[in-house]
Amino acid sequence: MYRWVLLFAISLLWTPISSAQITEEVSDITGEYRVASDDMNDLWIDTYAGDYGAYMPRYVSNPSLDRERWMIIFYGFTDEETSMSDADNVYITIDGQQIQPLDVTMRTRVLDDEIMEVAETVYSQSIFTRMANAEEVQVDIGDETFELPDREEMRMILQTVNNQGEQTASSDDD
């Protein structure tokens, strides 16, 4: 008996603990449904003249506009603007296949003594799904290149949205 308890305790120690967290919410004002990462996720920097890169995946559905958006927001933190600030192009490479987002919005903000460079990108659900499940994902923003090492939150967002859709469909059948 003690041996089974000991083996169970050891298996719990070897179980990987996930730090991925997402938030699901509906706006009381707009009715917008949002599923998003709670925190910024680290980007691996291949080439970036700044100090730090991060990203946040997000899904937004606005029923009044009959629109859904599968998004990834990329952040670069730097002391001086890089090519990311005024990039004309964003490319995503998914397992060797290069694609462009459906929409890109670039902006730069100054926070204290640091510059935050932001690239807000929008994808189809199928491309977002491919990124979430790919072996390798690389993003090129201007001359800056990053890798998305762990996309667990993207998979969690997909699962949450799909579960929400199944619940809605089953309640429509009633």
LUMKOLMI-663096 format. One record per residue: x, y, z of N, C-alpha, C in turn; residue in one letter. Coordinates in steps of 0.1 Angstrom, whole numbers, always signed. Example, Ala and Ser with C-alpha at 12.3 -4.5 7.8 and 13.67 -1.06 7.14 Angstrom:
BEGIN
   n_x   n_y   n_z  ca_x  ca_y  ca_z   c_x   c_y   c_z type
  +132   -57   +78  +123   -45   +78  +132   -33   +78    a
  +128   -22   +71  +137   -11   +71  +129    +0   +79    s
end
This chain:
BEGIN
   n_x   n_y   n_z  ca_x  ca_y  ca_z   c_x   c_y   c_z type
    +8   -12    +0    +0    +0    +0    +9   +13    +0    m
   +19   +13    +9   +27   +25   +10   +35   +27    -3    y
   +38   +16   -10   +46   +17   -23   +37   +24   -33    r
   +24   +21   -34   +15   +28   -43   +14   +43   -40    w
   +13   +46   -27   +12   +60   -23   +25   +67   -27    v
   +37   +61   -25   +49   +67   -28   +51   +69   -43    l
   +47   +59   -51   +47   +60   -66   +38   +71   -71    l
   +26   +72   -65   +17   +83   -69   +23   +97   -65    f
   +29   +98   -54   +35  +111   -50   +47  +114   -59    a
   +55  +104   -63   +66  +107   -72   +61  +111   -86    i
   +50  +104   -90   +44  +108  -104   +39  +122  -104    s
   +34  +127   -93   +29  +141   -92   +41  +150   -93    l
   +52  +147   -87   +64  +155   -88   +69  +156  -103    l
   +68  +146  -110   +73  +145  -124   +63  +151  -134    w
   +51  +154  -130   +41  +159  -139   +44  +174  -142    t
   +45  +178  -154   +48  +192  -157   +37  +201  -153    p
   +40  +212  -148   +30  +222  -143   +30  +233  -154    i
   +18  +235  -159   +16  +246  -169   +14  +259  -162    s
   +21  +269  -168   +18  +283  -163    +9  +291  -172    s
    +5  +284  -183    -4  +291  -192   -17  +294  -186    a
   -22  +307  -188   -35  +311  -183   -42  +320  -193    q
   -55  +318  -194   -63  +326  -203   -75  +331  -196    i
   -81  +342  -201   -93  +348  -195  -104  +348  -205    t
  -115  +344  -201  -127  +344  -210  -137  +354  -204    e
  -142  +364  -212  -151  +374  -207  -160  +379  -218    e
  -172  +385  -214  -181  +391  -223  -184  +405  -217    v
  -182  +415  -226  -184  +429  -222  -199  +431  -220    s
  -202  +437  -208  -216  +441  -205  -221  +452  -214    d
  -212  +460  -219  -216  +472  -228  -218  +468  -242    i
  -208  +461  -248  -208  +458  -263  -213  +444  -266    t
  -212  +435  -256  -216  +421  -259  -204  +414  -265    g
  -193  +420  -266  -181  +414  -272  -176  +403  -264    e
  -173  +391  -270  -168  +380  -264  -153  +379  -266    y
  -145  +378  -255  -131  +378  -257  -124  +367  -249    r
  -115  +360  -255  -107  +350  -249   -92  +354  -252    v
   -85  +356  -241   -71  +362  -243   -61  +356  -233    a
   -49  +357  -236   -38  +353  -227   -38  +363  -215    s
   -36  +358  -203   -35  +367  -191   -22  +375  -191    d
   -12  +370  -196    +1  +376  -196    +8  +376  -209    d
   +19  +384  -210   +27  +384  -222   +35  +371  -221    m
   +37  +365  -233   +46  +353  -235   +59  +357  -241    n
   +70  +352  -237   +83  +355  -242   +84  +351  -257    d
   +90  +359  -264   +95  +356  -278  +110  +353  -277    l
  +114  +343  -285  +128  +341  -286  +133  +351  -297    w
  +143  +358  -294  +149  +368  -303  +159  +362  -312    i
  +157  +362  -325  +167  +358  -335  +175  +371  -339    d
  +168  +381  -343  +174  +394  -345  +165  +405  -341    t
  +168  +413  -331  +160  +424  -326  +170  +434  -320    y
  +170  +446  -324  +179  +456  -319  +174  +461  -305    a
  +163  +457  -300  +158  +461  -287  +162  +451  -276    g
  +155  +452  -265  +159  +445  -253  +151  +432  -251    d
  +138  +432  -254  +129  +422  -250  +117  +421  -260    y
  +113  +409  -263  +101  +407  -272   +91  +398  -265    g
   +78  +401  -267   +67  +393  -261   +55  +392  -271    a
   +46  +383  -268   +34  +383  -276   +22  +379  -267    y
   +10  +382  -272    -2  +378  -265   -13  +374  -276    m
   -17  +361  -275   -27  +357  -284   -41  +361  -279    p
   -51  +363  -288   -64  +368  -284   -74  +364  -295    r
   -86  +361  -290   -98  +359  -299  -108  +369  -294    y
  -115  +376  -304  -125  +386  -301  -137  +383  -311    v
  -149  +382  -306  -161  +381  -314  -170  +392  -310    s
  -175  +399  -320  -184  +410  -318  -197  +407  -325    n
  -207  +402  -318  -220  +398  -324  -227  +409  -331    p
  -226  +422  -326  -233  +433  -333  -227  +436  -347    s
  -214  +433  -348  -207  +435  -361  -206  +423  -369    l
  -211  +411  -363  -210  +398  -370  -195  +396  -374    d
  -186  +398  -365  -172  +397  -368  -164  +390  -357    r
  -155  +381  -361  -145  +375  -352  -131  +378  -357    e
  -122  +379  -347  -108  +382  -350   -99  +373  -342    r
   -91  +366  -349   -80  +357  -343   -68  +365  -344    w
   -62  +369  -332   -52  +379  -332   -39  +374  -324    m
   -28  +380  -328   -16  +379  -320   -10  +393  -319    i
    -8  +398  -307    -2  +411  -306   +13  +409  -302    i
   +22  +415  -310   +36  +414  -307   +41  +427  -301    f
   +50  +425  -291   +55  +437  -284   +70  +436  -284    y
   +77  +447  -287   +91  +449  -286   +94  +460  -276    g
  +103  +458  -267  +107  +468  -257  +121  +472  -259    f
  +124  +485  -260  +137  +490  -264  +139  +504  -259    t
  +152  +508  -259  +155  +521  -255  +154  +531  -267    d
  +156  +526  -279  +155  +534  -291  +147  +527  -301    e
  +139  +534  -310  +131  +527  -319  +139  +518  -329    e
  +133  +507  -333  +139  +498  -342  +131  +498  -355    t
  +135  +489  -364  +127  +488  -376  +113  +483  -374    s
  +110  +477  -362   +97  +472  -358   +87  +484  -357    m
   +92  +496  -353   +83  +507  -352   +76  +512  -364    s
   +83  +511  -375   +77  +516  -388   +77  +505  -399    d
   +76  +493  -394   +76  +481  -404   +64  +482  -413    a
   +67  +480  -426   +57  +479  -436   +52  +465  -439    d
   +59  +456  -434   +56  +442  -436   +57  +433  -424    n
   +48  +424  -423   +49  +413  -412   +47  +400  -419    v
   +56  +391  -417   +55  +377  -423   +56  +367  -411    y
   +48  +357  -412   +48  +346  -403   +52  +334  -411    i
   +62  +326  -406   +66  +314  -412   +62  +302  -403    t
   +53  +294  -408   +47  +283  -401   +53  +270  -407    i
   +62  +263  -399   +68  +251  -404   +73  +253  -418    d
   +80  +264  -421   +86  +266  -434   +78  +273  -444    g
   +65  +275  -442   +56  +282  -451   +53  +296  -447    q
   +57  +305  -455   +55  +320  -451   +41  +325  -455    q
   +35  +332  -446   +22  +338  -449   +22  +352  -443    i
   +12  +360  -448   +11  +374  -442    -3  +374  -434    q
    -3  +382  -424   -16  +384  -416   -26  +390  -425    p
   -39  +389  -422   -50  +395  -429   -50  +410  -427    l
   -45  +414  -415   -45  +428  -411   -34  +431  -401    d
   -28  +442  -402   -17  +446  -393   -19  +461  -389    v
   -18  +463  -376   -18  +477  -371    -5  +479  -362    t
    +3  +489  -366   +15  +492  -359   +13  +504  -351    m
   +19  +504  -339   +20  +516  -331   +32  +516  -321    r
   +35  +527  -316   +47  +529  -307   +42  +537  -295    t
   +46  +533  -283   +43  +540  -271   +55  +542  -263    r
   +56  +553  -256   +67  +555  -247   +61  +553  -232    v
   +68  +544  -225   +65  +540  -212   +77  +543  -203    l
   +76  +553  -194   +87  +558  -186   +99  +561  -195    d
  +110  +553  -194  +121  +556  -202  +123  +545  -213    d
  +112  +538  -216  +113  +527  -225  +103  +529  -236    e
  +107  +524  -248   +97  +524  -260   +91  +510  -261    i
   +78  +510  -263   +71  +498  -266   +66  +498  -280    m
   +71  +489  -288   +67  +488  -302   +57  +477  -303    e
   +46  +480  -310   +34  +470  -310   +30  +467  -324    v
   +29  +454  -327   +24  +450  -340   +12  +441  -337    a
    +0  +446  -340   -13  +439  -338   -16  +432  -351    e
   -17  +418  -351   -19  +411  -363   -31  +402  -362    t
   -38  +401  -374   -51  +393  -374   -50  +382  -384    v
   -55  +370  -381   -54  +358  -389   -68  +352  -391    y
   -69  +343  -400   -81  +334  -401   -80  +324  -390    s
   -91  +318  -387   -90  +307  -377   -81  +296  -381    q
   -82  +292  -394   -73  +281  -398   -58  +284  -397    s
   -54  +296  -400   -40  +300  -398   -36  +300  -383    i
   -45  +306  -375   -43  +306  -361   -41  +292  -355    f
   -49  +283  -360   -49  +269  -356   -36  +263  -360    t
   -32  +265  -373   -19  +260  -378    -7  +265  -369    r
    -7  +278  -366    +3  +283  -358    +4  +277  -344    m
    -8  +275  -338    -9  +269  -324    -3  +255  -324    a
    -5  +248  -335    -1  +233  -335   +12  +231  -342    n
   +18  +241  -348   +30  +239  -356   +42  +235  -347    a
   +52  +229  -354   +65  +226  -348   +73  +239  -346    e
   +73  +248  -356   +81  +260  -356   +73  +272  -361    e
   +73  +283  -354   +67  +295  -359   +77  +307  -357    v
   +79  +314  -368   +88  +325  -368   +80  +337  -373    q
   +83  +349  -367   +77  +361  -372   +88  +371  -376    v
   +86  +377  -387   +95  +388  -392   +87  +401  -392    d
   +91  +411  -384   +84  +424  -384   +95  +434  -388    i
   +94  +439  -400  +105  +447  -405  +117  +439  -406    g
  +128  +444  -401  +141  +437  -401  +142  +428  -388    d
  +132  +428  -380  +134  +421  -367  +127  +407  -368    e
  +134  +397  -362  +129  +383  -364  +128  +376  -350    t
  +117  +370  -347  +114  +364  -335  +109  +349  -337    f
  +110  +341  -327  +103  +328  -327   +93  +327  -316    e
   +82  +320  -318   +72  +318  -308   +75  +304  -302    l
   +81  +303  -291   +86  +290  -286   +75  +281  -281    p
   +65  +286  -274   +55  +278  -267   +42  +285  -270    d
   +33  +278  -276   +20  +283  -280    +8  +277  -273    r
   +11  +272  -261    +0  +265  -253   -12  +274  -251    e
   -10  +287  -249   -22  +296  -247   -30  +297  -260    e
   -24  +296  -271   -31  +297  -284   -40  +284  -285    m
   -35  +273  -281   -43  +260  -281   -54  +261  -271    r
   -52  +267  -260   -62  +269  -249   -73  +278  -254    m
   -69  +289  -261   -79  +298  -267   -88  +291  -277    i
   -82  +283  -286   -89  +275  -296   -99  +266  -289    l
   -94  +259  -279  -103  +249  -272  -115  +256  -266    q
  -112  +267  -259  -123  +275  -252  -133  +280  -262    t
  -129  +286  -273  -138  +291  -283  -146  +280  -289    v
  -139  +269  -293  -146  +257  -298  -157  +252  -288    n
  -153  +251  -276  -163  +246  -266  -175  +256  -264    n
  -172  +269  -265  -182  +279  -264  -192  +277  -276    q
  -186  +275  -288  -194  +273  -300  -203  +260  -299    g
  -197  +250  -294  -205  +237  -292  -217  +240  -282    e
  -214  +247  -271  -225  +250  -261  -236  +258  -268    q
  -232  +268  -276  -242  +277  -283  -250  +269  -293    t
  -243  +260  -300  -250  +252  -310  -260  +242  -303    a
  -256  +236  -292  -265  +227  -285  -277  +234  -278    s
  -275  +247  -274  -286  +254  -268  -295  +260  -279    s
  -290  +262  -291  -299  +265  -302  -308  +254  -306    d
  -304  +242  -304  -311  +230  -308  -323  +228  -298    d
  -322  +233  -286  -333  +231  -276  -346  +238  -279    d
end
